[in-house]
Amino acid sequence: MRPGADCAVVRARWIAVIGLSVTVSAALDAQRGRGGPPTTPPNPRAAAPIDLTGYWVSVVTEDWRYRMVTPPKGDFASVPLNDEGRKVVDAWDPAKDAASGNECRAYGAANIMRVPGRVHVTWQDDNTLKIETDAGQQTRLLRFGESQPPAGEAGWQGYSAATWEVAGGPPRGGGGGGLGRGVITARGVVQG
């Protein structure tokens, strides 16, 4: 054997021993229990991936014509409709709605979130995110953890069951940032 070869063999053995030690210790650490019973998941307010509360103002960067004013009767160019949909739209009488106290009908849940204006977002309680709109002066409640609408009239905002969906990992508590993007998924029940 050459004199330098012994040194290279010893170095290779030490590298292998260190690598094996790190691998084994990591595997053993992963087997260690975390102690204590499992904790209950935080309420939706604590699990929010970001803090959405506050006053928000919209910036209209698309569909200006359709978002700045409520279109007149018969103007549905921005909505893809089939023949049956056109019949329903053509049968709508805004004067009749106004006479019966339903002038806000055009500002239902689907439209009010696209109308420019200010919104005030607060937590009504730990499970209900409240969105108050300036345009149309309506309140939308996003209910977390409920699958059935509460008894009574739903109003023009309908009923919204919400969940947090965080891309890139499980929800984080405390409104912390970091990896992931929070998305509110609201499933609406249309008011008939």
N, C-alpha and C positions, 0 to 999 in steps of 0.2 A: 504494500500500500504506500501511496505517496504521503508525505508529511501533512499536506494541506487537506487530504481526503478525510482524515480522522476528524478534523475540525468541522468539515461540512456535514458529516454524518451526525456528529453530536448536536450541531445546530438544528438539523432537520428533526432529530428526535425531540429536542426541547420545544420546537414549534408545534410538533404533533401533540406533545403532552399538554402544553398550554391550551391549544385549540380544543382538545378533548375535555379538559377541565372546565373551560368556559361553557361548552355545550352541555355537559352533565349538570353543572350548577344551575344553568338556565332551566333545564328540564325539571330539576328538583324544585326550583322556586315556583314553577308553574303548578306543581302538584300541591303546594302548600295551601291550606284553607284560608279564607279571609276572615273567619271568625264570626260568631254571632248569627242570628237568624236572618233570612233575607229581608231586606227593607221594603216597605210599600213604595210603589212608584209615586213620585211627586204629583201634586195636582197640576192641571193644565197651565195654570198661571206660573207656577214654579218651573214647569218643564219647557216653557216657551224658549225657543232657540234664540230669539231676539226680543227686545222690548219694543213693541209696536205702539205703545201708548203715546198720546200727544195729539197735537193739531197737525194735520197734513193738508197740503194744497196741491191740487192736480196741475199738471203741465200738459196741455193739449198738443200733442205732436203728430197725431193721426186722426183721420176721420173728422176734421174740424166741422164740416157742414152738418154732420149728424150729431155731434156732441154739444155744440154750442146752443142749439135751439131744438125744441121738440118739433119734429117735422109735422107739417099739416096732414090732414086726412088724405089718404091715398098715396103719400110719398113713402114708399118702403124700398127704395133703391138699394139701401145698404143691407137689407135683410134678404137672404136667399129664401124664396118661397115657392112652393108648388101651387097648383091651381086651387086646391082646397085652402091653403094658407091665404092666398089672395082674396078668396071669397070672405074669409073671416075678417081680414083687414078692411076690405071694402064695406063690410056690414057695420063696422064700428062707427058710432055716432058720438063725437066728443061733446056736442051740445047736450045730448041726453045725459052723459056722465056728469057734466057740470050742474045740470038741473037737479040731479039726484044726489049731489054732494060727493061725487066720485071723481072730481077734477084731477086728483092725484093718481088716477089709475095708470096714466102713461109713465109714472115714475116708480114702477114696481122694482123689485129686487134686481132684475136683470138689467134695467136701464140706469138706476140711480147710482150704481158704482162706476158708470162711464160718463155721467154728467159732470162737467167741470164744476169745481167748487171746493169748499173746505169740508173736511171730515174731522171729527173729534173721536179718537179711539181711547177707550178706558175699559177697565175690568169692572163689570157689574158685581161679580163675585169671583171666587177662585175657578169657576168652571164656565163662565160666560163672558165672552169678549163683546163689548158694546161699541157699535159704530154709529155715530150720530151724523147725519148729512145736513149740510147747509142748503143745498139745492133740494127742493121737495120737502125739507124739514121732516125727515123720517129717521127712524132708528132701526138698525138691523142688529139682531142678537145672534152671535155664533156660539152655539151651545156645544161644549165638549163633553163627550161621554154619554150623551143621550141619543137614543136611536128612535124614539117616538116623540112626535110633537106633543106639547102640553095641551090639555083640554082648553077649549074655547076658540075664539076667532083668531086666525093667524095674521090678519091684516095684509096690507099690500106687500110687505117684506117677506111674507111667508114664514117658513120655519127652516132654519139652517143648522144642521148637525155638523160639527167641525172636528177635525183631528189634526194633530201636528204630524207632518211628514218631513223628516230631515234627511236630505241627500248626503251620503257619505258617513252615516253612522246613526246610532240611537239618539233620541232626544236628550238634550242637556238641560239641566235645571238652572234656575237663577238668571235666565236670559243671557247666558254667556255667549260670546262669539266663538271664534275658532273655526274648525272645519265644519262643513255642512252648510246647507242653505235651507232655511225654514220655509215651509209652504203651508198655507191654510187651505185645506180642502173642505169646502162647504157643499153639502148635498141639500139642495133646496126642494121644498114641497110647494108647488105652484098653487097660489090662491085662485079658486075657481069662481 
